[in-house]
Amino acid sequence: MVFSSLEFIFLFLPAFMLIYGTVPTKYKNAVIFGGSVVFYSIGLRKTPVYILLFLLTVLFNFMIAEFIESFRKSRRLWLMIGIIFNFWWLIFFKYTGFIFENINLVFHDALPLKDIILPIGISFYTFQNVSYIVDVYRKKAKAEKNLMNYGAYISMFPQLIAGPIVKYETVSAQIKKRTHSISQVESGLKLFTIGLGYKVLIANRIGGLWREIGNIGFMSISSPLAWMGIVAYSFQLYFDFCGYSYMAIGLGRVMGFEFPKNFDHPYMSLTMGEFWRRWHMTLGTWFKEYIYFPLGGSKKGTKATVRNMFVVWAFTGLWHGASWNFIIWGMVLFGLIMLERFVIGDFLEKHKAVGHLYMILVIPLTWLIFAVTDLHQLGTYFLRLVPFIPQKTYAVMEKDYVKYWGFYWKYFLAGLFFSTSLPEKIYKKIKNSMFCVILLLIVFWCSVYCMYQGMNDPFMYFRF
């Protein structure tokens, strides 16, 4: 079940909010835990055993934190046990197939390959569990004494499947005591509607071009259409994930929680380093606090800084997927960020027009590496981007880009406009007006219509 579905909007959410709003305050966390487990279970109808795994991780990390806090002499041992436990499951489900596949390439099918279905959201809840026990070890947070409270924190359905990655210390006070008001509910529902519009009316619609290009075949498109395709994918990915984050933050606000911001107009960045400080901000914070800083950050000289950044970007690539294209993607980002840090960064930040042109070129190219898992197909697409390189095949339709631009131009313009900070500035000025209410109602019902017509896709980050 996804947020952008009729099932969620008209069945699950009203039922949940009715129960949540009527039970006494002391039972609200139990409703969150129970409701979130139901929400997660619906998404795991084909693999219900994964519910037991999820509940096991909740119980295990709750106990590990207690042991870390209670047994001071062996606290490091308990921390290591907790980290190994959490990452063992992530590695097993997410990377076993990739590891076996590469071993078989070397040793000629020495190991049997089986399809292992990845539990939804395991990358996200693993990182939250690990951040919790590490923060208890560092004494930045106190171990939660109430299992129901901890279960509510980990399982909270607005951010369970695809973030934002919320650290326990961020919401620990709200878990125990939070306020609920009509203004919070109104603000949260408005933010949810904006996210719904981003997802259904922009991401899903412009994503159709990327799907059509895949159906045509990379070898059979023109260079202009190839460029249109990767720009379309760039907009689709942004509005899909940013839309989900807005919806999650909005739902959290309705329930009395303030989740951290996850996007800050990243496509307006001047450098790739700045871009990744604005994109999926909670993931970047996690890597910074739990990998980069423990390795020494930038305090031990240039060589150590480069090494630490290499490790972070290697992990960033692997976190997103068990495939060579993700590793290459992470290394390309590492190379670009190091180039900016030591050579061209100051120039790009000083000459903003050049910085924006640089990012207009670099963002779609890096997302192409991210999008295409087959390296042969990836190479084919890169060749298609360069029209003056001799090609073995040609576009199956003359001026194919004219045809697709005629249909998708409005979504490109919407993507460009809503990637800037201007809509947010306008929203802040009109958010308390009746005009804003009417506008958001139009967005909501247009989104519902599209969902009713079957014009909907799963959230893209669910597979990561």
Phi, psi and omega in degrees: 000132181242160181299323183271056178221150178297326180300316181288311188291322187254352179240294187295308186298313178298320180295316180298312184293329177297313179292313183299322183283342185257338182285154175300156185305321185292346180255359186295322179293326176295323177294319177299312182298309182296315180296322180291323177295320176297314179303313181293321181297322179298323178286347182245033183300329181276341180225065185297340180297337181292340174297319179297321177299315180298314180295325177297318180294324178297309182296316183297313182290328174300316181288320180300318179298321177298317180294319179299319183283329187271322185254089188295324183289330183248019185298325179294321178298314180296324177298315181295321177299316180296316180296315180298316180302312183294313184283339175300312182294320179296315180296317182299309185284325189266330191239352181301313181300318180295317179296312180297320181300318181284328174296319180294331176295326181276318186253018172058068175059047180284336184239139178288137180259129176232143177287121178251119182283127182283124176299134181300132173078005186296326179297323183282311183287337174295315180295324178291318177299315181294317179299325180294308184290328177293318179293326174294319178298320180281355182066025173276342178216150176268144179298134179289130183269347183249115182300323180295321177296316180293319177300320178296320180297310184288320190269353187315111193299332179301326184239010185292318191276320186214033175082188002302153176283109187257121177285149184299320182296336180291324186241006185301318179293322180289330176299319184277324182205125179213158180260152177232131181214161178298322181295323176296315180299315180298313180298318181295318180293324177296315180295322176300318181293321176299314178298321178298318178295318176303315184288306190278318188269340178245300186301309182296322183287311182288336177294342177299328180294317179297321178295318180296321177297320176298322179290323178293319184105133184299330182285352188242022179241157178278166178297315177301321179291326177298318178293319176301322182297315183284332173291319177299316179297321180299316177293318181301312182297317181295309185287336174293308185281320177296320177299316177300316182297318177299318180296318180295315180295321178296316178295321176300319180295321177301325181272001176098011182250150173246105178274153181291152177295142184246341180221144179222064179049059186297333183286357174266007183289158178260340180221163178290328175299315177295321179305314184279356167272348182250344184257132178044059190298327181289329175290316178300319178297320180298311180297323180293315186280332187247355175231304187296307181296315177300332176283348180119351179058229180248022186269353187245027176098171186296313182299316179294322178298314179298317179299315182294321177294322177300315180298314181300315183284333172295315178293323179298316177298312181294324180300324183284339178175152180267077181200151183296330181296327178289325176294315178299317179302313179298321180289325176296317177297318177302313180298317180295317182292323176292321177299317179292319184295321188252347186230295194252355186301312181298321180297315181295322180287330179282320181254088190296325180298318178293319179299317179293319178297320177300314181288327176300326178278315190285320184302307180297325181294320179289323177292333175298316177299322179294323190279325189257109184280334180277117187294327177295315177295325177298315177298320178300317182294318178300321177296323180295335181287342185248100189291335184274358174276130180303135183246147177283331179231165183231165181303136182287342181229124179295134182054045179300329181295330178295316179300312185285328175296323179300331179267322190260357186303323183294329179283328174296316179295319178297318179298318179296314182296312185280357172279344181272175179274353184299313179301323179294320178296318178296318181298319180298330181280330187249001190298338180261009183263160177293328178301319179296318179300313180297317180299316181289328174296321177297315178300316181299309186286331172295320177295317178299318179300314179298320178294320178297324179281000178083011180272069184215150180228154173297155176295136188293327184281356176299329184278357179259000000 
